[in-house]
Amino acid sequence: MNDGGMNDCMASRKKTFAANTASIGVAQPQHDEIALRAYQFFLQRGCVHGRDLEDWLQAERALLTKIPKKSARRRKSEPLGLSVS
């Protein structure tokens, strides 16, 4: 795939990702966070080219597991560092 096609694919994927995460109330990782994590996956694989979309999607999944849902924020009555299960 040429660079233009990949850019179109990534733009479309980012738009779909944003819509999906917003609809279920999940905070979205920032573009720079995803890019950095994807680059880390690239390095871990020994800098093998051609799997950038796979790295990007893996980075999104990894970051989403670390970001709490908006509704899971600490309640005012909760002491700091403790959460209600």
C-alpha positions in Angstrom: 0.0 0.0 0.0 1.4 3.4 -0.8 1.7 6.2 1.8 -1.4 8.0 0.7 -3.5 4.8 1.1 -2.0 4.2 4.5 -2.7 7.8 5.6 -6.3 7.4 4.4 -6.6 4.1 6.2 -5.2 5.5 9.4 -7.4 8.6 9.3 -10.5 6.5 8.8 -9.4 4.2 11.6 -8.8 7.1 14.0 -12.2 8.5 13.2 -14.0 5.2 13.8 -12.0 4.6 17.0 -12.9 8.1 18.3 -16.6 7.5 17.6 -16.6 4.0 19.1 -14.9 5.0 22.3 -17.0 8.2 22.8 -20.2 6.2 22.4 -19.3 3.9 25.2 -17.9 6.6 27.5 -14.2 5.7 27.4 -11.6 8.4 27.6 -9.5 8.4 24.4 -5.7 8.2 24.4 -4.1 11.1 22.6 -2.5 10.7 19.1 1.0 11.2 20.5 0.5 8.5 23.2 -0.7 6.0 20.6 2.2 6.9 18.2 4.8 6.5 21.0 3.3 3.1 22.1 3.2 1.9 18.5 6.8 2.9 18.0 7.7 0.9 21.1 6.0 -2.2 19.6 8.0 -1.6 16.4 11.2 -1.5 18.3 10.3 -4.6 20.3 9.8 -6.5 17.0 13.3 -5.5 15.9 12.4 -2.6 13.7 10.7 -4.8 11.1 8.8 -2.5 8.7 5.4 -3.1 7.2 3.3 -3.7 10.3 2.6 -0.1 11.2 -1.2 -0.5 11.2 -1.0 -3.6 13.4 1.3 -1.7 15.8 -1.1 1.2 15.9 -4.1 -1.0 16.7 -2.1 -2.9 19.3 -1.1 0.5 20.9 -4.7 1.6 21.0 -5.8 -1.6 22.7 -2.9 -1.4 25.2 -3.7 2.2 26.1 -7.4 1.7 26.4 -6.9 -1.0 29.0 -5.0 1.6 31.1 -7.6 4.5 30.8 -10.5 4.3 33.2 -14.0 5.0 32.0 -15.3 8.5 32.7 -18.0 7.2 35.0 -15.3 5.4 37.2 -13.8 8.7 38.5 -13.3 9.1 42.2 -16.4 10.2 44.1 -16.0 13.2 46.3 -16.8 11.2 49.4 -14.1 8.6 48.6 -10.8 9.0 50.3 -7.8 9.5 48.0 -6.2 6.2 46.9 -9.2 4.1 47.7 -11.9 3.0 45.4 -15.3 1.4 46.0 -15.7 -2.0 44.4 
